[in-house]
Amino acid sequence: MPYRRATLLILLVLVSSALAATRQHSIVLGRWRTVSVTTDGGKGAEVRIRELLIDDKLREYTAGPLHEVTDRVFVLRRAQRLNDALPGETHQARWAWRLAGWISVDRQTGHISQLNLPMFDPETSEASWYRDYAAYCGSSDDGNKAYLMVYQLGKRKPVLKREFGGSGCAAPKWERGPSRVTFISEKGEKTTFQVHSRGAEQQTETGDEESQ
């Protein structure tokens, strides 16, 4: 009898584990709404945000479209509310919206991971995603240097880190076959790199490409 009970207990544990592993999570993005975002420098902008709900629970506020990395994982940019009250105003919270970094969401497990994009500046960087690559213009901690960046998910070091003389850029443009990304500076200067998992090589534009 004790042997049968032990066997039954083991079977119940295995069945419950299997059910937990195959549980489907409900992942929903809410309706868009517009909020005012203010940077540390005092610049304001109108940004569209929406809620990320997992199993009917609010997990994050997000801004901008999602990017499907695989059929299981997608990435989103976070938006968050910070208490903007001064020390003498601690009796009442003063909530202000800010744009933050990026997160990845696993559809199967419902797990959210914070992505550490090297030198990504939430106030100035605009990331453009292709496959599992993110291209953007980053900046040093003191803001004195700007960099052309390409980061691949799962890698410790960026695929591309190239200092340039500008202060920022719009979201870079991607091409496929081969995988290439073009950065356009504030002055309209274009710099193109062919990207692969081992690194990135700068491309020289031909006269035909320039005319196109």
C-alpha positions, 0 to 999 in steps of 0.5 A: 500500500505505501508503495502504491501511494508513493507511485500515485504521488509521483504521478500526480507531481509529474502530471501537474508539472506537465500541465504547468509547462503547457499552460497558455499565457494570455498576453494582451496589448491595451488600447492606445492613448496619448500622454505628455513626456518631458525629458530632463532638459525640459523638452516635451512631446506627445507619445502614444502608449498602451498597457501590456497585460499578462494573464489579465494583470498589468505588467508594463506600460509600453510605447511604440510598435512591437517587433517580433523577433521570433514566433515566441519572443517579441520586444517593446519599449517601456514607458514608465511613470516617475514621481516628479515631486520635489523633496518638499512635496513628498506629501503628494506624488507628482507623476510624470511619464518618461520613455525608458529602455526595451523589454523582451516578452516570451509568449510561451512562459509570459516572462518579461526580461529587461534588455540592456542595450549598450549606450542606449539613451532613453531621451535621444536614442531611436532604435530600429529592429531587424531580426534580433538586431537593434540599430540606434545612435547611443551616447556616453554616460556624460553625453559628450560622445555619440556612437553608431550602435548595433546590438544583437540579442544574447550578445555581451558586446555590441556588433557595432560601436563606432564613434561619430561627430553628431549628437544623434540620429533618427531610427536607422534603416535596414535592408536584407540580402545582405543585411545592411543598416544605414545611419543618417546623421542630423546633417543628412550624411549616410553611413552604411554597414553590412551586419552579421553576428561576427561584426559589421563592415562599413560599405562604400557607396557606388555612384549608381547607389548614390544616384538612386 
